[in-house]
Amino acid sequence: MTDSWAAFGADLHIEPVGPGLRSGLTAALREAVRSGRLPPGTRLPSSRTLAADLGTARNTVADAYADLVAEGWLTARQGSGTRVARRAPVARRSGAGTAPAPRVRRRPVHNLLPGSPDLSGFPRAEWLKAARRALTDAPHEAFGYGDPQGRVELRTVLAEYLARARGVYAAPERIVVCAGFVHGLSLLGRVLRRRGVREAAVESYGLDIHRDLLTGAGLRTPPLPVDGLGARTEELAGMRGAGAVLMTPAHQFPTGVPLHADRRAAAVDWARSRSGLILEDDYDGEFRYDRQPVGALQGLDPERVVYLGTASKSLAPGLRLAWMVLPEQWVAEVLEAKGGAEWMPASPDQLTLAEFIASGAYDRHVRSMRLRYRRRRDALVAALAERAPDVRVSGIAAGLHAVLELPPGTERSVVQAATWQGLAVQGLSRFRHPDLASGPEGLVIGYGSPAESAWAGALDALCRVLP
C-alpha cells in the first residue's frame, strides 16, 4: 500500500493502521493533523486520487474525510477542496492515547431532498402584478369568510386549464380548493371511512406522511407493488379489502416511471368492477422533458377517479394552494367533511392565482422553469457519466428528482457520508412501504430544490460522496 501522494508533490507518509481500512485511515490522518505534520490549511488529495493511490474504494476515503470534517479536523468547502482546518481541535491526552472531539453533524449546505421546487425562481414581479389586478377587481364579499368549496373565479380558470394542459374532465362545480395536497387527502380519507371503506392501497414506494394520513382516518394501507412500468394495478383485483387506491400515475414517486397504458386501463377496470375509487396524485405533471405529456388518469373515468393537483411544485409550497376534481356524487360529502371552519387558502391568494393563470403568466412560468430544471437534469446526468460512471440514473424523463441506483449494501454509508459533507439527501429505502422487507438501494436526488446559483456546488458535493 503506497504511503506517497505523488499527485500533490509531497510524501505525507500516511499509513492506515488497525483492523479496518476506513478507521485506520481516519486515525492516521487525525494523528498527522494533531501532531502538526499536516499544518492548518494543507490541501488534501481528492477522494478519487487518494483511493487510486491506496488501491481502495473511493467511498472509503470519502467516509474517512467526512468523519474528520464532522470532528473538526478537516474542512470541505466548494472550490477549495478538503483541507486541514485552520483551528483543528486539540486532542485531550488520556494515558496511552488520544480522545477525538465529539462528532457533530454539520448543518446542510446543499438541499437535495425531493419534493420542493427552486424557491428562488418564484415569479415575484408577475405574481405582484396579478395580485394588484385581482384585488382591484375583487368584489367586497371576497374579503369575507368565503366559500368552503373555493372562489368560483379560481375554480373556473382551473377547470379550463386542467382540461387543456392535463386532459382532466373538469367543471367548476366538481372542484374543491384545499390548503395543500395533504389537506385534500385527509378530507378524502375521512369520507372513505364514513362510506365504510376499510382499506386504501398505496404504491409500495411513496411518502410515509400520505400513508399515515390514511391510517389516521382508520384505513389500512396495503402496498401495491411497483416495477419498471409503474404500479402493478392488475394485482388490485386480488386485494379483496381495498376500496380505494392512492397512485402517482404520471410520474411515480419516487421511482419516476409513468404508469403503462395497460395498467392505466386495469386500474380503471378495477374501480368500475368494485365500485372503488382511485386517488390520483398529479404532483408534478407539468414538468416533462424527453417524452410527450402523460394525460391525467382521471380523463378515463371522471366518476371513479379523484384528481388532486397543487401549486406546490409549479410555484411554491408556501402558497398552500391545491385542488381536487371530484366525481359528481362526492362533492357534497367532501364539503360536509370540510365544514365551514376547515382550514382553507385565503381568498386574496385564490383570486391572485386565478388571475395569474388567466393572464397566461402561469403557462409562461411553467415553460421557463421547465427549461431550468431540464438544464439541471442534463448537468446531473453529464456529471455522473464523468465522475461516477458506475452509478446508474433513472426516472429522469420528467419531474424534479432522479433516482441514483447504488450497489447493494452501500446506501446507508453514502447517505451518512453525504450528511457529514453537508448534503441533505434521502435514500430510496426511506420511501419503501414498511411491509416490504427489502428492495433496491439508491439515492432520490431532488434537483429542483437548490437555488440556481447553488446547483453547481451541490452537484460537485454530490459526486464527491458517490462510490
N, C-alpha and C positions, 0 to 999 in steps of 0.2 A: 504494500500500500504506500503510495507516494507521500512524502512529507514536504513537498515543494509545490507552491502555486506559481509556476513559471509565468503564467499569463499576466501576473501582476508585478513581475520583476523583483520578487523578494522571497527568500527562503524563510518561512514562518515556523517551520519545524513543529507542526501540529500533528500529534499522533493520537488518534482516538484510543481510549483505554476503557476497559470494563467489559461486561458481558454483552452489551448491546451497542451497535454502531451509533445509533442516534444519541443515546445517553452518553456514550464515550466521547463523541464529537462535541456535544454540548459542554461536557465537563472540561475538555481540553481547551476549547475556546474561552470558556469562562475564566479558567486559570491564567490563560495568556493575557486576558484583559486585566484581571485582578493584579497580576504581578507587574504590569506595566510593559510587558514585551510587545503588546499591541496598544500603542498610545491612543488617546482620545482623538477622534476624527479619522482614524485609519479606515480606508475603504476596503471592504472585504470582497472577494470574488463573487460573482453571481452564483446562485444555487446550481444553475446548469453547469457552469465551469468547474465548480468545486466537486460536483457529483461526478463529472467526467474524470477529474484528476484522481478521485478516491475510488473510482470504479463502483459506485453505488447509485441508488435511485435518487433522482432529483428531489423527490418528496422528503427523503430522509434529511437532506441538507436544509430544505425549506423549513422543516419542522424544528430542527436544531436552532436555526436562526430565529424562528418565531418564539421558541422558548426563551431565548436570551433577550429578544426585544421586549417580551412580556415582563421579564425580570428587571429590565432597565439597563442591561449591559450593552446592548446594541440599539441602534435606531434604524428605521426603514422609512424613507420618505421618497415621494415621487421625484424623479430627476436626479437624486443624489445616491441612490443605491442603498446598500446596507453598510453602516459604519459603526465604529466603536463610539459609544455615547460620550458626549463631552464631559458629563459628570456621572461616570459609571459608579454604581453603589459600592461602598466599601464593605467587603465581606467581614463578618464577625468571626473571629477565631475561637474555636471551641476544642481545645486539646489537640486532637490528632488531625482535625480537618477544618473546613470552612462551611458555613451555613449560608446558602444563597438567600437573597431577599425574597420575600413572598411574591408569588406570581400574581400580577394584577392585569386583568384584561383591559386592552385599550378600547376607548370609545371608537365606534366605527367611523372611519374616514370616508369610506365609499359604501353607499347603499345599493346592493344588487338584489334586494328582495323583490320577488314578483308581486304584481298587483297594484302598482302605482304608476301614473304617467310622469312625465317630466314637468314638475310644477312650475319650473322657470319659463315654460312655454305657454302658460295661461295667457289668453289674449286680453290683457287688461284694458287696452285702449278701446278695442271693439266691444268688449263687454260693457264698459262705461257708456259708450255711445248708445248701445241697446238699452241700458238701464235708464238713461235720460229720456229716450223716446217712449219707452214703456211707461214710465212714471208720469210723463207729461200727458199721455193719453188715457191713463188709468181712471176708471170711474171711482167715485168716492167709496163705494161699497167694497172695493178691492182691499181697503185697509181695515176691514172688519175681521171677524173670526174666520171667515172663509168656508168654502165647501169642502167637506172631507174627501170628496172624490178628486179635488184639484181644480184649479182655474180652467174654465172652459176654453179660454184663449190658448193655453198650453196644450190641452187635450186635442184641440182641433188641429194645431200645426203638427203635433206628434203623429196623429193619425195619417196625415198626408206624407210626412217624412218617412215613417216606418213602412208604409206601403211602397213608396218609391225606392228607398235605399235598402230595405231588408226583406221585402216580399211578405210583410205581415198584413193579414186581413184585419184592419183596424177601423173602428169608428169611435168618435169621441165618447159615446155612451158606454163603450166597453173598457175604457181606460181609467185606471185609478192611479193617481200620483202618490208616491210614497217617499219617505225620507231615507233613501238608500235601498240597495238590494236586500240587505239583512232585514230591514223593516218589512218589506214586501213578503219575504219568505216566512217570517214569523206569523204574519197575518194568514198566509195560506196554510201553515201548519195547524193553526187553531181551527180553521174552517174544516180542514180534512178530518181532524179528530172529532169535531162535532158531527160530521157526517158518518162517523163510525169506522173510518179507515184506521187500521192498526199498524200498517207498515208502509213506509215510503222508501223504496230502493234508492240508493245513491251509487254513483260511479265508484269503483274500487280505489281510484285516486282522485282526491279532491280536498276541499278545505274542511278542517275539523269544526270550524265555527258553524258551518252550514249543517253538518250532521248534528251538532249539539243543539241547534235551534229546533230541528225536527224532533229530536229526542226530548227536548224540554216541553214540546207540545204533546208528549205522550205517545209518540210514534217510534216504532222500531225502524232501524235503518240498515237493512241487509245490503251487502256490497254486490253491485253488478259488475262483473269483470270487464276490464278494458284491455285492448290489444292494439295492434298497428292500424286497425280500421275503426277505432273508436270503441264505444261501449258495445258489448255483445248483447244487443237487445233481443236476440232470438231466445235468450235464456229467461226473459221476463215471464214467458208462458209457464215455466216451471216454478216460479216464485209465487206460490199459491196465496200467501198472505198479503202480497203487495197490492195496494190500491192506487199508488202513485209512484212516480219516479222522477228524481231530480237529475238533469242532464245538462251538459255543455256541448251541444252537437256541432256548432260551427267551428269550435276550436277547443278540444277537450283540455280541461285544466287538471293537471299541469302538462300532460304529455304532448299537447299541441296538435293532435291529429283531428281532422274533420270526420264526422260520422259518415260512414259509407252509405251510398244511396239505398242499398238493400236493407241496411239496418235502420235507416230512417223509416222506410216503409214498414218494417217489422215492429218498430215502436208504436207507430200509429195503429197498425192492425191489432196489437195487444190492447191499446187503450180502448179501441172500439169494442173488441170482443169481451172485455172485462169491465166495461164502464169505468176505466181507470183514467187518471189524469197525469199528463206529462208537464213537468215544470221546466221550462226552457230558459236557462241562464245564458243570455247573449251578452256576455260581459265586455267583449272587445271586438264585436263583429265588424266594426268599420275599418279595422286595420288588417289589410291583406296585401301581399307583395308579389308572390310568384304564382298566383292562382286566380281564377275567376271567383267573384264573390259567392259565398255559400249562403243561399237564402235561408230564412228562418224556417224551422221545422213547423212552426205554428201555421204557416200557409197551407200545409197539407190537411189540417183539420182544426179549424179555429174553435170547435166545441170540445175538443179533447186536449188542447194544449194551452197552457198559460205562458205567454211570452213576457219575460222580465228583462228590461233594459235599464241602463243607467248612464249618467253623465260623468261617472267617477273616472273612467279611463279616457274618454274623449275630451273632457275638460278638466275636472278636478274633483276629488272625493269630498273636499270641504264644502261643496255646494249642497250636499245631501239631497240630490235630486235624482229620482228614479221613477219607473212607471211599470205598471202591469197591464197587459192587454188580456182581458179575461173572457172565457166563454160567457155567453149572454146570461145563463142561469146562475152564474157565480157572482155577478156584480153586487147584487143586493146583500148576499151573505158576507162578502168581504167587507162591504161598507158597514154592516152591522158589527162585525168583529172589530173594525177600526174605531167606530164610535166617534162622537163629536169632540172628545177630549184627547184622541190619539195624536201623537207627535206627527207633524206634517211640515213640509217646507213652507217658508214664508211666502205669502202671496207676491210681494215685490220680486222675489227671486224667480218665481214661476213666470211672472209676466216678462221679466228680462230674458229668460231662456226662450220663451215663445217668440219674442221679437228677434232674438239672436238667430233662431232657426229660420223664421220667416224672411229675414233680410238677406239670407244667403251666407251670412258670416260663419255659421256653423259648418257648412259644407267647405268653405274656404279654409277654415281652421283645421278640419279633419284632413284635407288634402295636404296641407303644409306639414302637419305632424306625421302623416304617413310617410312623407319623404324623409323627414328627420329620423324616424325610427328605422326606416329601411337602411339609411346610411350607417346607423349604429349596428344593425344586424350584420350588414356586409363587412364592417370593420371587425366585428367579433369573429365571424367565420374566417376571415383572412388571417387574423392574429392567431387563431387556434391552429390553422393549417401550417403556419410558420413556426410557432413556438411550442405547440403541444399537439403534434400531428397524430398521436395515439388516442387523443380524445375525440370521440365522435359527437357531433352536434345534431340535434333533431328538433322537430316541432317549430321550424323557423319560417314556414310559408306565410304565417300571419301572426298577429298578436304583438305583445310587448315582452315576451320572455322566450327563452330557449332552454332545452334540456341538454346538459353535457353528460354523456354517458361515461361512467368510471369503471375501472376493473373491480371485480368483487373484492370486498374487504377493505376498500380504500376510502369510502365515502366519509366515514366519521373522522378519519385523520385529516382529510382535505378540508372539511368544514372547520375543524379545530385550528388548523394552520391558518386558514383564511381569517378566522376570528382574531387570532393573535397578530395578524398583519393589518388589522383594522378594516377588514372587509366583512360586511354583513351579507351572508349568503345562507341559503337553505338547501338541505339535501333532499333528494327525491323521496326518500323514505319518510320524510316529515309529512307527506301528503297521502301516505298509504293508509287504507282503512284498517282499523285495529284488528279486524278479524282475519287479516292476511298475515301469515307468519313471516313471509319473506318476499323478495322481489328484486328487480334490477336496482343498481346503485347509480347515483349521479347527482348533479347539481341542477337546480332550477334557477336560472340566471335571469333576473329582471333587467333588461337593458333600457327600459323606459324611465326608471327612477332617477338616475343621475342627471344633474344639470348638464347642459350642452358643453360647458367649459370643463366639466369634470370627467367626461366619458373616457378620454384618452388615458387619464391616470387610473381610473377604475379598471379599464381593460388591461393595462400593464400590470397592476397589482394582482388581478385575477390570474393572469398567465404565470406569474411567479409561483403560485401555490399549486398549480396543477401538476400531476405526475407526468 
